[in-house]
């Protein structure tokens, strides 16, 4: 099993233990943490965001783009901003809008 596969399995286990929810983007599925009513700082701007997915594996979800459809725990959302890499770049945060 590759290192990336092990990391993805670990991320799923951690996300599930912290109350993670299922994420479906096209044919790609995973588990992430859904946060509601948050703010993100991008450069010198503060964006108020209704929903954000945290701890998504960047290798699987890093190519999301503005307007993409995502299903989170059975609810439809669209991607508001391209994923932002976190830490060493293995995981990302994605801002969402509820459909």
MODELLER restraints for C-alpha pairs under 7 A, 6 or more apart:
rsr = mdl.restraints
at = mdl.atoms
rsr.add(forms.Gaussian(group=physical.xy_distance, feature=features.Distance(at['CA:8:A'], at['CA:57:A']), mean=6.54, stdev=0.5))
rsr.add(forms.Gaussian(group=physical.xy_distance, feature=features.Distance(at['CA:12:A'], at['CA:31:A']), mean=5.48, stdev=0.5))
rsr.add(forms.Gaussian(group=physical.xy_distance, feature=features.Distance(at['CA:15:A'], at['CA:31:A']), mean=6.26, stdev=0.5))
rsr.add(forms.Gaussian(group=physical.xy_distance, feature=features.Distance(at['CA:15:A'], at['CA:32:A']), mean=5.69, stdev=0.5))
rsr.add(forms.Gaussian(group=physical.xy_distance, feature=features.Distance(at['CA:15:A'], at['CA:33:A']), mean=6.27, stdev=0.5))
rsr.add(forms.Gaussian(group=physical.xy_distance, feature=features.Distance(at['CA:19:A'], at['CA:33:A']), mean=6.95, stdev=0.5))
rsr.add(forms.Gaussian(group=physical.xy_distance, feature=features.Distance(at['CA:20:A'], at['CA:31:A']), mean=5.88, stdev=0.5))
rsr.add(forms.Gaussian(group=physical.xy_distance, feature=features.Distance(at['CA:20:A'], at['CA:32:A']), mean=5.04, stdev=0.5))
rsr.add(forms.Gaussian(group=physical.xy_distance, feature=features.Distance(at['CA:20:A'], at['CA:33:A']), mean=4.60, stdev=0.5))
rsr.add(forms.Gaussian(group=physical.xy_distance, feature=features.Distance(at['CA:21:A'], at['CA:31:A']), mean=5.40, stdev=0.5))
rsr.add(forms.Gaussian(group=physical.xy_distance, feature=features.Distance(at['CA:21:A'], at['CA:32:A']), mean=5.58, stdev=0.5))
rsr.add(forms.Gaussian(group=physical.xy_distance, feature=features.Distance(at['CA:21:A'], at['CA:33:A']), mean=6.17, stdev=0.5))
rsr.add(forms.Gaussian(group=physical.xy_distance, feature=features.Distance(at['CA:21:A'], at['CA:34:A']), mean=6.92, stdev=0.5))
rsr.add(forms.Gaussian(group=physical.xy_distance, feature=features.Distance(at['CA:21:A'], at['CA:72:A']), mean=6.69, stdev=0.5))
rsr.add(forms.Gaussian(group=physical.xy_distance, feature=features.Distance(at['CA:21:A'], at['CA:73:A']), mean=5.45, stdev=0.5))
rsr.add(forms.Gaussian(group=physical.xy_distance, feature=features.Distance(at['CA:22:A'], at['CA:30:A']), mean=5.91, stdev=0.5))
rsr.add(forms.Gaussian(group=physical.xy_distance, feature=features.Distance(at['CA:22:A'], at['CA:31:A']), mean=4.63, stdev=0.5))
rsr.add(forms.Gaussian(group=physical.xy_distance, feature=features.Distance(at['CA:22:A'], at['CA:32:A']), mean=6.64, stdev=0.5))
rsr.add(forms.Gaussian(group=physical.xy_distance, feature=features.Distance(at['CA:22:A'], at['CA:72:A']), mean=5.71, stdev=0.5))
rsr.add(forms.Gaussian(group=physical.xy_distance, feature=features.Distance(at['CA:22:A'], at['CA:73:A']), mean=5.02, stdev=0.5))
rsr.add(forms.Gaussian(group=physical.xy_distance, feature=features.Distance(at['CA:23:A'], at['CA:29:A']), mean=5.52, stdev=0.5))
rsr.add(forms.Gaussian(group=physical.xy_distance, feature=features.Distance(at['CA:23:A'], at['CA:30:A']), mean=5.15, stdev=0.5))
rsr.add(forms.Gaussian(group=physical.xy_distance, feature=features.Distance(at['CA:23:A'], at['CA:31:A']), mean=5.56, stdev=0.5))
rsr.add(forms.Gaussian(group=physical.xy_distance, feature=features.Distance(at['CA:23:A'], at['CA:32:A']), mean=6.73, stdev=0.5))
rsr.add(forms.Gaussian(group=physical.xy_distance, feature=features.Distance(at['CA:23:A'], at['CA:71:A']), mean=5.78, stdev=0.5))
rsr.add(forms.Gaussian(group=physical.xy_distance, feature=features.Distance(at['CA:23:A'], at['CA:72:A']), mean=4.63, stdev=0.5))
rsr.add(forms.Gaussian(group=physical.xy_distance, feature=features.Distance(at['CA:23:A'], at['CA:73:A']), mean=6.47, stdev=0.5))
rsr.add(forms.Gaussian(group=physical.xy_distance, feature=features.Distance(at['CA:24:A'], at['CA:30:A']), mean=6.66, stdev=0.5))
rsr.add(forms.Gaussian(group=physical.xy_distance, feature=features.Distance(at['CA:24:A'], at['CA:70:A']), mean=5.81, stdev=0.5))
rsr.add(forms.Gaussian(group=physical.xy_distance, feature=features.Distance(at['CA:24:A'], at['CA:71:A']), mean=5.06, stdev=0.5))
rsr.add(forms.Gaussian(group=physical.xy_distance, feature=features.Distance(at['CA:24:A'], at['CA:72:A']), mean=6.47, stdev=0.5))
rsr.add(forms.Gaussian(group=physical.xy_distance, feature=features.Distance(at['CA:25:A'], at['CA:69:A']), mean=6.67, stdev=0.5))
rsr.add(forms.Gaussian(group=physical.xy_distance, feature=features.Distance(at['CA:25:A'], at['CA:70:A']), mean=4.84, stdev=0.5))
rsr.add(forms.Gaussian(group=physical.xy_distance, feature=features.Distance(at['CA:25:A'], at['CA:71:A']), mean=6.56, stdev=0.5))
rsr.add(forms.Gaussian(group=physical.xy_distance, feature=features.Distance(at['CA:32:A'], at['CA:53:A']), mean=6.13, stdev=0.5))
rsr.add(forms.Gaussian(group=physical.xy_distance, feature=features.Distance(at['CA:32:A'], at['CA:54:A']), mean=5.83, stdev=0.5))
rsr.add(forms.Gaussian(group=physical.xy_distance, feature=features.Distance(at['CA:32:A'], at['CA:55:A']), mean=5.60, stdev=0.5))
rsr.add(forms.Gaussian(group=physical.xy_distance, feature=features.Distance(at['CA:32:A'], at['CA:56:A']), mean=5.52, stdev=0.5))
rsr.add(forms.Gaussian(group=physical.xy_distance, feature=features.Distance(at['CA:33:A'], at['CA:53:A']), mean=5.55, stdev=0.5))
rsr.add(forms.Gaussian(group=physical.xy_distance, feature=features.Distance(at['CA:33:A'], at['CA:54:A']), mean=5.04, stdev=0.5))
rsr.add(forms.Gaussian(group=physical.xy_distance, feature=features.Distance(at['CA:33:A'], at['CA:55:A']), mean=6.44, stdev=0.5))
rsr.add(forms.Gaussian(group=physical.xy_distance, feature=features.Distance(at['CA:34:A'], at['CA:51:A']), mean=6.97, stdev=0.5))
rsr.add(forms.Gaussian(group=physical.xy_distance, feature=features.Distance(at['CA:34:A'], at['CA:52:A']), mean=5.83, stdev=0.5))
rsr.add(forms.Gaussian(group=physical.xy_distance, feature=features.Distance(at['CA:34:A'], at['CA:53:A']), mean=4.71, stdev=0.5))
rsr.add(forms.Gaussian(group=physical.xy_distance, feature=features.Distance(at['CA:34:A'], at['CA:54:A']), mean=6.42, stdev=0.5))
rsr.add(forms.Gaussian(group=physical.xy_distance, feature=features.Distance(at['CA:35:A'], at['CA:51:A']), mean=5.64, stdev=0.5))
rsr.add(forms.Gaussian(group=physical.xy_distance, feature=features.Distance(at['CA:35:A'], at['CA:52:A']), mean=5.18, stdev=0.5))
rsr.add(forms.Gaussian(group=physical.xy_distance, feature=features.Distance(at['CA:35:A'], at['CA:53:A']), mean=6.29, stdev=0.5))
rsr.add(forms.Gaussian(group=physical.xy_distance, feature=features.Distance(at['CA:36:A'], at['CA:50:A']), mean=5.50, stdev=0.5))
rsr.add(forms.Gaussian(group=physical.xy_distance, feature=features.Distance(at['CA:36:A'], at['CA:51:A']), mean=4.46, stdev=0.5))
rsr.add(forms.Gaussian(group=physical.xy_distance, feature=features.Distance(at['CA:36:A'], at['CA:52:A']), mean=6.49, stdev=0.5))
rsr.add(forms.Gaussian(group=physical.xy_distance, feature=features.Distance(at['CA:37:A'], at['CA:49:A']), mean=5.92, stdev=0.5))
rsr.add(forms.Gaussian(group=physical.xy_distance, feature=features.Distance(at['CA:37:A'], at['CA:50:A']), mean=4.42, stdev=0.5))
rsr.add(forms.Gaussian(group=physical.xy_distance, feature=features.Distance(at['CA:37:A'], at['CA:51:A']), mean=5.92, stdev=0.5))
rsr.add(forms.Gaussian(group=physical.xy_distance, feature=features.Distance(at['CA:38:A'], at['CA:48:A']), mean=6.18, stdev=0.5))
rsr.add(forms.Gaussian(group=physical.xy_distance, feature=features.Distance(at['CA:38:A'], at['CA:49:A']), mean=5.34, stdev=0.5))
rsr.add(forms.Gaussian(group=physical.xy_distance, feature=features.Distance(at['CA:38:A'], at['CA:50:A']), mean=6.21, stdev=0.5))
rsr.add(forms.Gaussian(group=physical.xy_distance, feature=features.Distance(at['CA:38:A'], at['CA:51:A']), mean=6.76, stdev=0.5))
rsr.add(forms.Gaussian(group=physical.xy_distance, feature=features.Distance(at['CA:39:A'], at['CA:46:A']), mean=6.58, stdev=0.5))
rsr.add(forms.Gaussian(group=physical.xy_distance, feature=features.Distance(at['CA:39:A'], at['CA:47:A']), mean=5.53, stdev=0.5))
rsr.add(forms.Gaussian(group=physical.xy_distance, feature=features.Distance(at['CA:39:A'], at['CA:48:A']), mean=4.49, stdev=0.5))
rsr.add(forms.Gaussian(group=physical.xy_distance, feature=features.Distance(at['CA:39:A'], at['CA:49:A']), mean=5.59, stdev=0.5))
rsr.add(forms.Gaussian(group=physical.xy_distance, feature=features.Distance(at['CA:40:A'], at['CA:46:A']), mean=5.73, stdev=0.5))
rsr.add(forms.Gaussian(group=physical.xy_distance, feature=features.Distance(at['CA:40:A'], at['CA:47:A']), mean=5.25, stdev=0.5))
rsr.add(forms.Gaussian(group=physical.xy_distance, feature=features.Distance(at['CA:40:A'], at['CA:48:A']), mean=6.59, stdev=0.5))
rsr.add(forms.Gaussian(group=physical.xy_distance, feature=features.Distance(at['CA:41:A'], at['CA:47:A']), mean=6.28, stdev=0.5))
rsr.add(forms.Gaussian(group=physical.xy_distance, feature=features.Distance(at['CA:49:A'], at['CA:95:A']), mean=6.70, stdev=0.5))
rsr.add(forms.Gaussian(group=physical.xy_distance, feature=features.Distance(at['CA:50:A'], at['CA:97:A']), mean=6.57, stdev=0.5))
rsr.add(forms.Gaussian(group=physical.xy_distance, feature=features.Distance(at['CA:51:A'], at['CA:95:A']), mean=6.01, stdev=0.5))
rsr.add(forms.Gaussian(group=physical.xy_distance, feature=features.Distance(at['CA:51:A'], at['CA:96:A']), mean=5.13, stdev=0.5))
rsr.add(forms.Gaussian(group=physical.xy_distance, feature=features.Distance(at['CA:51:A'], at['CA:97:A']), mean=6.33, stdev=0.5))
rsr.add(forms.Gaussian(group=physical.xy_distance, feature=features.Distance(at['CA:52:A'], at['CA:93:A']), mean=6.72, stdev=0.5))
rsr.add(forms.Gaussian(group=physical.xy_distance, feature=features.Distance(at['CA:52:A'], at['CA:94:A']), mean=5.48, stdev=0.5))
rsr.add(forms.Gaussian(group=physical.xy_distance, feature=features.Distance(at['CA:52:A'], at['CA:95:A']), mean=4.41, stdev=0.5))
rsr.add(forms.Gaussian(group=physical.xy_distance, feature=features.Distance(at['CA:52:A'], at['CA:96:A']), mean=5.59, stdev=0.5))
rsr.add(forms.Gaussian(group=physical.xy_distance, feature=features.Distance(at['CA:53:A'], at['CA:93:A']), mean=5.52, stdev=0.5))
rsr.add(forms.Gaussian(group=physical.xy_distance, feature=features.Distance(at['CA:53:A'], at['CA:94:A']), mean=5.14, stdev=0.5))
rsr.add(forms.Gaussian(group=physical.xy_distance, feature=features.Distance(at['CA:53:A'], at['CA:95:A']), mean=6.54, stdev=0.5))
rsr.add(forms.Gaussian(group=physical.xy_distance, feature=features.Distance(at['CA:54:A'], at['CA:92:A']), mean=6.51, stdev=0.5))
rsr.add(forms.Gaussian(group=physical.xy_distance, feature=features.Distance(at['CA:54:A'], at['CA:93:A']), mean=4.69, stdev=0.5))
rsr.add(forms.Gaussian(group=physical.xy_distance, feature=features.Distance(at['CA:54:A'], at['CA:94:A']), mean=6.82, stdev=0.5))
rsr.add(forms.Gaussian(group=physical.xy_distance, feature=features.Distance(at['CA:55:A'], at['CA:91:A']), mean=5.47, stdev=0.5))
rsr.add(forms.Gaussian(group=physical.xy_distance, feature=features.Distance(at['CA:55:A'], at['CA:92:A']), mean=5.89, stdev=0.5))
rsr.add(forms.Gaussian(group=physical.xy_distance, feature=features.Distance(at['CA:55:A'], at['CA:93:A']), mean=6.45, stdev=0.5))
rsr.add(forms.Gaussian(group=physical.xy_distance, feature=features.Distance(at['CA:56:A'], at['CA:91:A']), mean=5.25, stdev=0.5))
rsr.add(forms.Gaussian(group=physical.xy_distance, feature=features.Distance(at['CA:56:A'], at['CA:92:A']), mean=5.29, stdev=0.5))
rsr.add(forms.Gaussian(group=physical.xy_distance, feature=features.Distance(at['CA:56:A'], at['CA:93:A']), mean=6.57, stdev=0.5))
rsr.add(forms.Gaussian(group=physical.xy_distance, feature=features.Distance(at['CA:57:A'], at['CA:90:A']), mean=5.98, stdev=0.5))
rsr.add(forms.Gaussian(group=physical.xy_distance, feature=features.Distance(at['CA:57:A'], at['CA:91:A']), mean=4.48, stdev=0.5))
rsr.add(forms.Gaussian(group=physical.xy_distance, feature=features.Distance(at['CA:57:A'], at['CA:92:A']), mean=6.38, stdev=0.5))
rsr.add(forms.Gaussian(group=physical.xy_distance, feature=features.Distance(at['CA:58:A'], at['CA:89:A']), mean=6.94, stdev=0.5))
rsr.add(forms.Gaussian(group=physical.xy_distance, feature=features.Distance(at['CA:58:A'], at['CA:90:A']), mean=5.31, stdev=0.5))
rsr.add(forms.Gaussian(group=physical.xy_distance, feature=features.Distance(at['CA:58:A'], at['CA:91:A']), mean=4.68, stdev=0.5))
rsr.add(forms.Gaussian(group=physical.xy_distance, feature=features.Distance(at['CA:58:A'], at['CA:92:A']), mean=5.44, stdev=0.5))
rsr.add(forms.Gaussian(group=physical.xy_distance, feature=features.Distance(at['CA:59:A'], at['CA:90:A']), mean=6.93, stdev=0.5))
rsr.add(forms.Gaussian(group=physical.xy_distance, feature=features.Distance(at['CA:62:A'], at['CA:83:A']), mean=5.94, stdev=0.5))
rsr.add(forms.Gaussian(group=physical.xy_distance, feature=features.Distance(at['CA:62:A'], at['CA:92:A']), mean=6.97, stdev=0.5))
rsr.add(forms.Gaussian(group=physical.xy_distance, feature=features.Distance(at['CA:64:A'], at['CA:82:A']), mean=6.02, stdev=0.5))
rsr.add(forms.Gaussian(group=physical.xy_distance, feature=features.Distance(at['CA:64:A'], at['CA:83:A']), mean=6.55, stdev=0.5))
rsr.add(forms.Gaussian(group=physical.xy_distance, feature=features.Distance(at['CA:65:A'], at['CA:79:A']), mean=6.51, stdev=0.5))
rsr.add(forms.Gaussian(group=physical.xy_distance, feature=features.Distance(at['CA:65:A'], at['CA:81:A']), mean=6.75, stdev=0.5))
rsr.add(forms.Gaussian(group=physical.xy_distance, feature=features.Distance(at['CA:65:A'], at['CA:82:A']), mean=5.01, stdev=0.5))
rsr.add(forms.Gaussian(group=physical.xy_distance, feature=features.Distance(at['CA:66:A'], at['CA:79:A']), mean=5.04, stdev=0.5))
rsr.add(forms.Gaussian(group=physical.xy_distance, feature=features.Distance(at['CA:66:A'], at['CA:80:A']), mean=5.21, stdev=0.5))
rsr.add(forms.Gaussian(group=physical.xy_distance, feature=features.Distance(at['CA:66:A'], at['CA:81:A']), mean=5.18, stdev=0.5))
rsr.add(forms.Gaussian(group=physical.xy_distance, feature=features.Distance(at['CA:66:A'], at['CA:82:A']), mean=5.85, stdev=0.5))
rsr.add(forms.Gaussian(group=physical.xy_distance, feature=features.Distance(at['CA:67:A'], at['CA:78:A']), mean=5.35, stdev=0.5))
rsr.add(forms.Gaussian(group=physical.xy_distance, feature=features.Distance(at['CA:67:A'], at['CA:79:A']), mean=5.08, stdev=0.5))
rsr.add(forms.Gaussian(group=physical.xy_distance, feature=features.Distance(at['CA:67:A'], at['CA:80:A']), mean=6.38, stdev=0.5))
rsr.add(forms.Gaussian(group=physical.xy_distance, feature=features.Distance(at['CA:68:A'], at['CA:78:A']), mean=5.42, stdev=0.5))
rsr.add(forms.Gaussian(group=physical.xy_distance, feature=features.Distance(at['CA:68:A'], at['CA:79:A']), mean=5.32, stdev=0.5))
rsr.add(forms.Gaussian(group=physical.xy_distance, feature=features.Distance(at['CA:69:A'], at['CA:77:A']), mean=5.97, stdev=0.5))
rsr.add(forms.Gaussian(group=physical.xy_distance, feature=features.Distance(at['CA:69:A'], at['CA:78:A']), mean=4.66, stdev=0.5))
rsr.add(forms.Gaussian(group=physical.xy_distance, feature=features.Distance(at['CA:69:A'], at['CA:79:A']), mean=6.63, stdev=0.5))
rsr.add(forms.Gaussian(group=physical.xy_distance, feature=features.Distance(at['CA:70:A'], at['CA:76:A']), mean=5.97, stdev=0.5))
rsr.add(forms.Gaussian(group=physical.xy_distance, feature=features.Distance(at['CA:70:A'], at['CA:77:A']), mean=5.20, stdev=0.5))
rsr.add(forms.Gaussian(group=physical.xy_distance, feature=features.Distance(at['CA:70:A'], at['CA:78:A']), mean=5.77, stdev=0.5))
rsr.add(forms.Gaussian(group=physical.xy_distance, feature=features.Distance(at['CA:71:A'], at['CA:77:A']), mean=6.02, stdev=0.5))
rsr.add(forms.Gaussian(group=physical.xy_distance, feature=features.Distance(at['CA:76:A'], at['CA:98:A']), mean=6.37, stdev=0.5))
rsr.add(forms.Gaussian(group=physical.xy_distance, feature=features.Distance(at['CA:76:A'], at['CA:99:A']), mean=5.67, stdev=0.5))
rsr.add(forms.Gaussian(group=physical.xy_distance, feature=features.Distance(at['CA:77:A'], at['CA:96:A']), mean=6.11, stdev=0.5))
rsr.add(forms.Gaussian(group=physical.xy_distance, feature=features.Distance(at['CA:77:A'], at['CA:97:A']), mean=5.42, stdev=0.5))
rsr.add(forms.Gaussian(group=physical.xy_distance, feature=features.Distance(at['CA:77:A'], at['CA:98:A']), mean=4.39, stdev=0.5))
rsr.add(forms.Gaussian(group=physical.xy_distance, feature=features.Distance(at['CA:77:A'], at['CA:99:A']), mean=5.06, stdev=0.5))
rsr.add(forms.Gaussian(group=physical.xy_distance, feature=features.Distance(at['CA:78:A'], at['CA:96:A']), mean=5.55, stdev=0.5))
rsr.add(forms.Gaussian(group=physical.xy_distance, feature=features.Distance(at['CA:78:A'], at['CA:97:A']), mean=5.32, stdev=0.5))
rsr.add(forms.Gaussian(group=physical.xy_distance, feature=features.Distance(at['CA:78:A'], at['CA:98:A']), mean=6.50, stdev=0.5))
rsr.add(forms.Gaussian(group=physical.xy_distance, feature=features.Distance(at['CA:78:A'], at['CA:99:A']), mean=6.64, stdev=0.5))
rsr.add(forms.Gaussian(group=physical.xy_distance, feature=features.Distance(at['CA:79:A'], at['CA:95:A']), mean=6.05, stdev=0.5))
rsr.add(forms.Gaussian(group=physical.xy_distance, feature=features.Distance(at['CA:79:A'], at['CA:96:A']), mean=4.65, stdev=0.5))
rsr.add(forms.Gaussian(group=physical.xy_distance, feature=features.Distance(at['CA:79:A'], at['CA:97:A']), mean=6.47, stdev=0.5))
rsr.add(forms.Gaussian(group=physical.xy_distance, feature=features.Distance(at['CA:80:A'], at['CA:95:A']), mean=5.33, stdev=0.5))
rsr.add(forms.Gaussian(group=physical.xy_distance, feature=features.Distance(at['CA:80:A'], at['CA:96:A']), mean=5.04, stdev=0.5))
rsr.add(forms.Gaussian(group=physical.xy_distance, feature=features.Distance(at['CA:80:A'], at['CA:97:A']), mean=6.20, stdev=0.5))
rsr.add(forms.Gaussian(group=physical.xy_distance, feature=features.Distance(at['CA:81:A'], at['CA:94:A']), mean=6.71, stdev=0.5))
rsr.add(forms.Gaussian(group=physical.xy_distance, feature=features.Distance(at['CA:81:A'], at['CA:95:A']), mean=5.70, stdev=0.5))
rsr.add(forms.Gaussian(group=physical.xy_distance, feature=features.Distance(at['CA:82:A'], at['CA:94:A']), mean=6.68, stdev=0.5))
rsr.add(forms.Gaussian(group=physical.xy_distance, feature=features.Distance(at['CA:83:A'], at['CA:92:A']), mean=5.81, stdev=0.5))
rsr.add(forms.Gaussian(group=physical.xy_distance, feature=features.Distance(at['CA:83:A'], at['CA:93:A']), mean=5.51, stdev=0.5))
rsr.add(forms.Gaussian(group=physical.xy_distance, feature=features.Distance(at['CA:83:A'], at['CA:94:A']), mean=4.67, stdev=0.5))
rsr.add(forms.Gaussian(group=physical.xy_distance, feature=features.Distance(at['CA:84:A'], at['CA:92:A']), mean=5.26, stdev=0.5))
rsr.add(forms.Gaussian(group=physical.xy_distance, feature=features.Distance(at['CA:84:A'], at['CA:93:A']), mean=5.27, stdev=0.5))
rsr.add(forms.Gaussian(group=physical.xy_distance, feature=features.Distance(at['CA:84:A'], at['CA:94:A']), mean=6.55, stdev=0.5))
rsr.add(forms.Gaussian(group=physical.xy_distance, feature=features.Distance(at['CA:85:A'], at['CA:91:A']), mean=5.93, stdev=0.5))
rsr.add(forms.Gaussian(group=physical.xy_distance, feature=features.Distance(at['CA:85:A'], at['CA:92:A']), mean=4.28, stdev=0.5))
rsr.add(forms.Gaussian(group=physical.xy_distance, feature=features.Distance(at['CA:85:A'], at['CA:93:A']), mean=6.56, stdev=0.5))
rsr.add(forms.Gaussian(group=physical.xy_distance, feature=features.Distance(at['CA:86:A'], at['CA:92:A']), mean=5.24, stdev=0.5))
